[in-house]
Amino acid sequence: MKDKFNENLREARLRKKLTQQQVADRLGIAKSTYCQYETGASEPNVLRLKELARILETTGDALLGIEIHAKSRFEEMQEKYGVERLMAYMDALDKLTEEGKQ
C-alpha cells in the first residue's frame, strides 16, 4: 500500500464495499468528519484508527502505509477469514479447551 493514510483508508473502504456514511455511522461520527480523513484534511486519533481498522478488517499499519515484511500466521488467517469470523473460531477453540479441562 501507499504511505498516504487518506488514500489507504479510501481503498480499504472501497474493498469492503462500504459508503463513507456507513463507516461514519459505525464510528459514531459525522460523515463530514470521516470525509476529512479521506481527503487528508484531518487524521483520526489512535483510538479511532484502531476502530477504523476493525471496521474495515485491516490493520492500522496497512492504513498508515507501514510495510510489514513478514506476516504472522494470525495476520494471514485474519486476511483469509476476516476479523469477526476468526474471533468466532478463537472463541470456539477456547470453549473446547475449557471443556477438555473439566
VMD Tcl script that builds the backbone (N, CA, C; Angstrom):
set m [mol new atoms 306]
animate dup $m
set s [atomselect $m all]
$s set {name element resname resid chain x y z} {
  {N N MET 1 A 0.828 -1.183 0.000}
  {CA C MET 1 A 0.000 0.000 0.000}
  {C C MET 1 A 0.872 1.246 0.000}
  {N N LYS 2 A 0.278 2.315 -0.437}
  {CA C LYS 2 A 0.976 3.592 -0.431}
  {C C LYS 2 A 1.153 4.083 1.001}
  {N N ASP 3 A 2.005 5.097 1.164}
  {CA C ASP 3 A 2.230 5.602 2.515}
  {C C ASP 3 A 1.284 6.742 2.872}
  {N N LYS 4 A 0.310 7.051 2.052}
  {CA C LYS 4 A -0.649 8.107 2.347}
  {C C LYS 4 A -1.877 7.519 3.016}
  {N N PHE 5 A -2.072 7.908 4.267}
  {CA C PHE 5 A -3.181 7.378 5.048}
  {C C PHE 5 A -4.522 7.571 4.347}
  {N N ASN 6 A -4.794 8.780 3.872}
  {CA C ASN 6 A -6.108 9.052 3.301}
  {C C ASN 6 A -6.404 8.160 2.093}
  {N N GLU 7 A -5.421 7.905 1.265}
  {CA C GLU 7 A -5.627 7.042 0.098}
  {C C GLU 7 A -5.812 5.584 0.528}
  {N N ASN 8 A -5.027 5.159 1.490}
  {CA C ASN 8 A -5.146 3.790 2.000}
  {C C ASN 8 A -6.517 3.568 2.642}
  {N N LEU 9 A -6.988 4.576 3.372}
  {CA C LEU 9 A -8.297 4.493 4.014}
  {C C LEU 9 A -9.397 4.339 2.975}
  {N N ARG 10 A -9.350 5.157 1.953}
  {CA C ARG 10 A -10.366 5.095 0.894}
  {C C ARG 10 A -10.351 3.733 0.200}
  {N N GLU 11 A -9.160 3.246 -0.132}
  {CA C GLU 11 A -9.048 1.947 -0.795}
  {C C GLU 11 A -9.590 0.826 0.085}
  {N N ALA 12 A -9.309 0.871 1.379}
  {CA C ALA 12 A -9.800 -0.157 2.298}
  {C C ALA 12 A -11.323 -0.106 2.387}
  {N N ARG 13 A -11.886 1.087 2.422}
  {CA C ARG 13 A -13.345 1.232 2.479}
  {C C ARG 13 A -13.993 0.685 1.215}
  {N N LEU 14 A -13.417 1.009 0.076}
  {CA C LEU 14 A -13.971 0.532 -1.195}
  {C C LEU 14 A -13.877 -0.988 -1.309}
  {N N ARG 15 A -12.789 -1.569 -0.803}
  {CA C ARG 15 A -12.658 -3.034 -0.820}
  {C C ARG 15 A -13.776 -3.697 -0.023}
  {N N LYS 16 A -14.204 -3.049 1.055}
  {CA C LYS 16 A -15.284 -3.584 1.894}
  {C C LYS 16 A -16.662 -3.221 1.346}
  {N N LYS 17 A -16.675 -2.441 0.244}
  {CA C LYS 17 A -17.928 -2.023 -0.392}
  {C C LYS 17 A -18.831 -1.261 0.582}
  {N N LEU 18 A -18.203 -0.360 1.327}
  {CA C LEU 18 A -18.931 0.480 2.267}
  {C C LEU 18 A -18.933 1.920 1.763}
  {N N THR 19 A -19.985 2.647 2.087}
  {CA C THR 19 A -20.029 4.072 1.763}
  {C C THR 19 A -19.354 4.853 2.889}
  {N N GLN 20 A -19.035 6.097 2.610}
  {CA C GLN 20 A -18.480 6.955 3.648}
  {C C GLN 20 A -19.473 7.088 4.799}
  {N N GLN 21 A -20.748 7.200 4.469}
  {CA C GLN 21 A -21.776 7.341 5.503}
  {C C GLN 21 A -21.834 6.102 6.395}
  {N N GLN 22 A -21.712 4.913 5.796}
  {CA C GLN 22 A -21.753 3.682 6.588}
  {C C GLN 22 A -20.594 3.610 7.573}
  {N N VAL 23 A -19.408 3.979 7.115}
  {CA C VAL 23 A -18.243 3.955 8.011}
  {C C VAL 23 A -18.414 5.004 9.108}
  {N N ALA 24 A -18.854 6.200 8.732}
  {CA C ALA 24 A -19.068 7.263 9.716}
  {C C ALA 24 A -20.089 6.825 10.763}
  {N N ASP 25 A -21.173 6.179 10.319}
  {CA C ASP 25 A -22.194 5.713 11.257}
  {C C ASP 25 A -21.619 4.694 12.229}
  {N N ARG 26 A -20.800 3.777 11.740}
  {CA C ARG 26 A -20.202 2.755 12.603}
  {C C ARG 26 A -19.214 3.362 13.592}
  {N N LEU 27 A -18.601 4.468 13.199}
  {CA C LEU 27 A -17.675 5.173 14.092}
  {C C LEU 27 A -18.409 6.090 15.055}
  {N N GLY 28 A -19.660 6.417 14.726}
  {CA C GLY 28 A -20.414 7.348 15.552}
  {C C GLY 28 A -19.982 8.791 15.347}
  {N N ILE 29 A -19.578 9.117 14.108}
  {CA C ILE 29 A -19.141 10.478 13.789}
  {C C ILE 29 A -19.938 10.982 12.591}
  {N N ALA 30 A -19.830 12.271 12.323}
  {CA C ALA 30 A -20.490 12.861 11.165}
  {C C ALA 30 A -19.770 12.420 9.887}
  {N N LYS 31 A -20.540 12.309 8.819}
  {CA C LYS 31 A -19.944 11.952 7.537}
  {C C LYS 31 A -18.877 12.968 7.135}
  {N N SER 32 A -19.124 14.243 7.428}
  {CA C SER 32 A -18.157 15.279 7.062}
  {C C SER 32 A -16.813 15.060 7.766}
  {N N THR 33 A -16.850 14.577 8.998}
  {CA C THR 33 A -15.604 14.281 9.724}
  {C C THR 33 A -14.872 13.138 9.045}
  {N N TYR 34 A -15.620 12.088 8.690}
  {CA C TYR 34 A -14.985 10.959 8.002}
  {C C TYR 34 A -14.413 11.408 6.655}
  {N N CYS 35 A -15.160 12.224 5.928}
  {CA C CYS 35 A -14.686 12.703 4.618}
  {C C CYS 35 A -13.345 13.434 4.757}
  {N N GLN 36 A -13.166 14.145 5.870}
  {CA C GLN 36 A -11.901 14.843 6.095}
  {C C GLN 36 A -10.743 13.855 6.204}
  {N N TYR 37 A -11.003 12.657 6.735}
  {CA C TYR 37 A -9.957 11.631 6.805}
  {C C TYR 37 A -9.551 11.204 5.393}
  {N N GLU 38 A -10.541 10.998 4.534}
  {CA C GLU 38 A -10.239 10.525 3.176}
  {C C GLU 38 A -9.641 11.610 2.284}
  {N N THR 39 A -9.920 12.860 2.569}
  {CA C THR 39 A -9.338 13.935 1.756}
  {C C THR 39 A -7.982 14.381 2.275}
  {N N GLY 40 A -7.628 13.945 3.486}
  {CA C GLY 40 A -6.353 14.333 4.067}
  {C C GLY 40 A -6.421 15.638 4.841}
  {N N ALA 41 A -7.630 16.188 4.998}
  {CA C ALA 41 A -7.787 17.438 5.742}
  {C C ALA 41 A -7.621 17.225 7.240}
  {N N SER 42 A -7.840 15.985 7.690}
  {CA C SER 42 A -7.749 15.657 9.111}
  {C C SER 42 A -7.332 14.197 9.232}
  {N N GLU 43 A -6.793 13.845 10.389}
  {CA C GLU 43 A -6.427 12.448 10.647}
  {C C GLU 43 A -7.028 12.021 11.979}
  {N N PRO 44 A -7.417 10.757 12.080}
  {CA C PRO 44 A -8.014 10.278 13.329}
  {C C PRO 44 A -6.969 10.092 14.421}
  {N N ASN 45 A -7.448 10.085 15.667}
  {CA C ASN 45 A -6.545 9.764 16.768}
  {C C ASN 45 A -6.312 8.249 16.790}
  {N N VAL 46 A -5.470 7.799 17.675}
  {CA C VAL 46 A -5.083 6.387 17.713}
  {C C VAL 46 A -6.283 5.473 17.965}
  {N N LEU 47 A -7.149 5.849 18.899}
  {CA C LEU 47 A -8.317 5.006 19.189}
  {C C LEU 47 A -9.240 4.895 17.981}
  {N N ARG 48 A -9.437 5.996 17.283}
  {CA C ARG 48 A -10.286 5.974 16.095}
  {C C ARG 48 A -9.608 5.179 14.979}
  {N N LEU 49 A -8.298 5.259 14.876}
  {CA C LEU 49 A -7.573 4.467 13.877}
  {C C LEU 49 A -7.780 2.979 14.127}
  {N N LYS 50 A -7.723 2.580 15.391}
  {CA C LYS 50 A -7.951 1.174 15.732}
  {C C LYS 50 A -9.367 0.750 15.343}
  {N N GLU 51 A -10.323 1.609 15.600}
  {CA C GLU 51 A -11.715 1.308 15.261}
  {C C GLU 51 A -11.897 1.228 13.740}
  {N N LEU 52 A -11.256 2.129 13.008}
  {CA C LEU 52 A -11.313 2.079 11.542}
  {C C LEU 52 A -10.747 0.760 11.028}
  {N N ALA 53 A -9.619 0.353 11.584}
  {CA C ALA 53 A -9.002 -0.911 11.161}
  {C C ALA 53 A -9.945 -2.076 11.433}
  {N N ARG 54 A -10.623 -2.065 12.575}
  {CA C ARG 54 A -11.562 -3.141 12.897}
  {C C ARG 54 A -12.739 -3.147 11.923}
  {N N ILE 55 A -13.314 -1.988 11.678}
  {CA C ILE 55 A -14.467 -1.880 10.777}
  {C C ILE 55 A -14.105 -2.326 9.367}
  {N N LEU 56 A -12.927 -1.931 8.920}
  {CA C LEU 56 A -12.505 -2.223 7.543}
  {C C LEU 56 A -11.751 -3.543 7.425}
  {N N GLU 57 A -11.651 -4.257 8.547}
  {CA C GLU 57 A -10.985 -5.560 8.587}
  {C C GLU 57 A -9.585 -5.496 7.975}
  {N N THR 58 A -8.809 -4.572 8.507}
  {CA C THR 58 A -7.424 -4.407 8.094}
  {C C THR 58 A -6.614 -4.081 9.342}
  {N N THR 59 A -5.424 -3.576 9.169}
  {CA C THR 59 A -4.594 -3.210 10.311}
  {C C THR 59 A -4.295 -1.722 10.277}
  {N N GLY 60 A -3.946 -1.188 11.437}
  {CA C GLY 60 A -3.511 0.200 11.489}
  {C C GLY 60 A -2.265 0.411 10.643}
  {N N ASP 61 A -1.374 -0.566 10.664}
  {CA C ASP 61 A -0.158 -0.480 9.844}
  {C C ASP 61 A -0.500 -0.346 8.361}
  {N N ALA 62 A -1.461 -1.133 7.905}
  {CA C ALA 62 A -1.846 -1.078 6.491}
  {C C ALA 62 A -2.437 0.295 6.165}
  {N N LEU 63 A -3.280 0.797 7.039}
  {CA C LEU 63 A -3.872 2.115 6.798}
  {C C LEU 63 A -2.817 3.209 6.796}
  {N N LEU 64 A -1.820 3.072 7.672}
  {CA C LEU 64 A -0.760 4.073 7.758}
  {C C LEU 64 A 0.314 3.895 6.677}
  {N N GLY 65 A 0.268 2.771 5.960}
  {CA C GLY 65 A 1.245 2.524 4.904}
  {C C GLY 65 A 2.564 1.989 5.420}
  {N N ILE 66 A 2.528 1.386 6.598}
  {CA C ILE 66 A 3.748 0.804 7.160}
  {C C ILE 66 A 3.918 -0.590 6.596}
  {N N GLU 67 A 5.043 -0.810 5.964}
  {CA C GLU 67 A 5.305 -2.121 5.371}
  {C C GLU 67 A 5.615 -3.142 6.436}
  {N N ILE 68 A 4.998 -4.272 6.296}
  {CA C ILE 68 A 5.283 -5.404 7.168}
  {C C ILE 68 A 5.979 -6.436 6.293}
  {N N HIS 69 A 7.183 -6.818 6.694}
  {CA C HIS 69 A 7.970 -7.700 5.848}
  {C C HIS 69 A 7.503 -9.146 5.897}
  {N N ALA 70 A 7.091 -9.573 7.036}
  {CA C ALA 70 A 6.616 -10.947 7.151}
  {C C ALA 70 A 5.317 -10.940 7.955}
  {N N LYS 71 A 4.311 -11.597 7.412}
  {CA C LYS 71 A 3.035 -11.666 8.098}
  {C C LYS 71 A 3.023 -12.846 9.052}
  {N N SER 72 A 2.419 -12.630 10.190}
  {CA C SER 72 A 2.260 -13.726 11.136}
  {C C SER 72 A 1.151 -14.649 10.642}
  {N N ARG 73 A 1.110 -15.816 11.190}
  {CA C ARG 73 A 0.054 -16.772 10.841}
  {C C ARG 73 A -1.314 -16.178 11.165}
  {N N PHE 74 A -1.417 -15.461 12.292}
  {CA C PHE 74 A -2.665 -14.820 12.676}
  {C C PHE 74 A -3.094 -13.799 11.624}
  {N N GLU 75 A -2.162 -12.989 11.151}
  {CA C GLU 75 A -2.490 -11.978 10.143}
  {C C GLU 75 A -2.928 -12.617 8.829}
  {N N GLU 76 A -2.281 -13.709 8.454}
  {CA C GLU 76 A -2.684 -14.409 7.241}
  {C C GLU 76 A -4.103 -14.950 7.369}
  {N N MET 77 A -4.410 -15.523 8.520}
  {CA C MET 77 A -5.748 -16.054 8.750}
  {C C MET 77 A -6.772 -14.917 8.842}
  {N N GLN 78 A -6.368 -13.797 9.413}
  {CA C GLN 78 A -7.247 -12.638 9.507}
  {C C GLN 78 A -7.628 -12.150 8.117}
  {N N GLU 79 A -6.669 -12.092 7.216}
  {CA C GLU 79 A -6.955 -11.675 5.840}
  {C C GLU 79 A -7.863 -12.682 5.134}
  {N N LYS 80 A -7.615 -13.956 5.386}
  {CA C LYS 80 A -8.377 -15.004 4.714}
  {C C LYS 80 A -9.815 -15.084 5.208}
  {N N TYR 81 A -10.020 -15.028 6.530}
  {CA C TYR 81 A -11.342 -15.252 7.109}
  {C C TYR 81 A -12.046 -13.988 7.601}
  {N N GLY 82 A -11.308 -12.899 7.796}
  {CA C GLY 82 A -11.900 -11.693 8.365}
  {C C GLY 82 A -11.825 -11.737 9.879}
  {N N VAL 83 A -11.828 -10.580 10.488}
  {CA C VAL 83 A -11.643 -10.469 11.932}
  {C C VAL 83 A -12.767 -11.152 12.702}
  {N N GLU 84 A -14.009 -10.859 12.335}
  {CA C GLU 84 A -15.137 -11.396 13.107}
  {C C GLU 84 A -15.178 -12.922 13.051}
  {N N ARG 85 A -14.978 -13.481 11.876}
  {CA C ARG 85 A -15.006 -14.947 11.735}
  {C C ARG 85 A -13.851 -15.582 12.497}
  {N N LEU 86 A -12.674 -14.989 12.406}
  {CA C LEU 86 A -11.512 -15.515 13.107}
  {C C LEU 86 A -11.719 -15.460 14.619}
  {N N MET 87 A -12.294 -14.376 15.108}
  {CA C MET 87 A -12.561 -14.267 16.541}
  {C C MET 87 A -13.577 -15.322 16.980}
  {N N ALA 88 A -14.571 -15.613 16.138}
  {CA C ALA 88 A -15.552 -16.656 16.456}
  {C C ALA 88 A -14.860 -18.013 16.552}
  {N N TYR 89 A -13.920 -18.288 15.639}
  {CA C TYR 89 A -13.159 -19.541 15.691}
  {C C TYR 89 A -12.354 -19.621 16.991}
  {N N MET 90 A -11.727 -18.507 17.354}
  {CA C MET 90 A -10.907 -18.499 18.569}
  {C C MET 90 A -11.771 -18.709 19.815}
  {N N ASP 91 A -12.963 -18.094 19.834}
  {CA C ASP 91 A -13.886 -18.291 20.954}
  {C C ASP 91 A -14.298 -19.756 21.058}
  {N N ALA 92 A -14.597 -20.367 19.910}
  {CA C ALA 92 A -14.990 -21.777 19.903}
  {C C ALA 92 A -13.838 -22.655 20.398}
  {N N LEU 93 A -12.626 -22.325 19.996}
  {CA C LEU 93 A -11.461 -23.084 20.440}
  {C C LEU 93 A -11.262 -22.945 21.947}
  {N N ASP 94 A -11.460 -21.734 22.457}
  {CA C ASP 94 A -11.376 -21.518 23.908}
  {C C ASP 94 A -12.380 -22.380 24.653}
  {N N LYS 95 A -13.603 -22.446 24.153}
  {CA C LYS 95 A -14.644 -23.249 24.790}
  {C C LYS 95 A -14.281 -24.731 24.778}
  {N N LEU 96 A -13.770 -25.191 23.646}
  {CA C LEU 96 A -13.362 -26.600 23.549}
  {C C LEU 96 A -12.227 -26.906 24.518}
  {N N THR 97 A -11.296 -25.979 24.630}
  {CA C THR 97 A -10.161 -26.166 25.532}
  {C C THR 97 A -10.636 -26.214 26.977}
  {N N GLU 98 A -11.546 -25.313 27.330}
  {CA C GLU 98 A -12.100 -25.293 28.691}
  {C C GLU 98 A -12.869 -26.578 28.998}
  {N N GLU 99 A -13.645 -27.063 28.023}
  {CA C GLU 99 A -14.417 -28.289 28.226}
  {C C GLU 99 A -13.488 -29.477 28.435}
  {N N GLY 100 A -12.341 -29.478 27.744}
  {CA C GLY 100 A -11.381 -30.566 27.880}
  {C C GLY 100 A -10.694 -30.596 29.227}
  {N N LYS 101 A -10.660 -29.462 29.914}
  {CA C LYS 101 A -10.016 -29.379 31.230}
  {C C LYS 101 A -10.924 -29.877 32.340}
  {N N GLN 102 A -12.215 -29.960 32.060}
  {CA C GLN 102 A -13.170 -30.339 33.111}
  {C C GLN 102 A -13.250 -31.810 33.297}
}
mol reanalyze $m
mol bondsrecalc $m
mol representation Tube
mol addrep $m
